[in-house]
Amino acid sequence: MSRIFRKPAFWAVAAVVVVGMAFGLYWFQPWKLLTSQTVNDAVPAVVAPTATPAATPALTPGEPQPSPVAVLVAEGALVTHEHDTSGTVQLVRLPDGRYQVILRDLATSDGPDLHVWLTDQQVLPGRDGWHVFDDGKYADLGKLKGTHGTQLYDVPANVDPVRMRSVTIWCKRFKVSFAAAPLQA
């Protein structure tokens, strides 16, 4: 056996390297850069709000009721931050008064611990926008369901979404925005 393998310093360095590699793999999860998942939720039909409510047509008995539609409250295009991202975000109000966020045609990278947040922060382009979303109020709508597709997220009842200004795809592990969209009426 070689003399180097008999020295305690070699084994100490080897142990530090192995533990460091294991920690790095756990923390950064580099394989997620190569993975993607497409999720296409069934989303409600969305209409723009009207200034005056349209008259409801009379229904013939036995005729099916019209399907409920969601009213568009605000929307915006996703702005790339940490990772190249595209798609549109819509905030909608359902007929029962609940709110939902729809991510349409989302395309982004995978990452560790990605969540969708509804926030009160303004969207800033480039690196200036990477870290602003945890500075104010936000509502965590849940883990990002997939890196591609059209996805639906419920807004909690205790959140007033009309006071919120943006939606971000937030990496909780590294406290950074992958992308965000300003919500404009």
Secondary structure, 3 states (H helix, E strand, C coil): CCCHHHCHHHHHHHHHHHHHHHHHHHHHCHHHHHCCCEEECCCCCEECCCCCCCCCCCCCCCCCCCCCCEEEEEEEECEECCCCCEEEEEEEECCCCCEEEEEEEEECCCCCCEEEEEECCCCCCHHHHCCCCCCCCEEEEEECCCCEEEEEEECCCCCCHHHCCEEEEEECCCCEEEEEEECEC
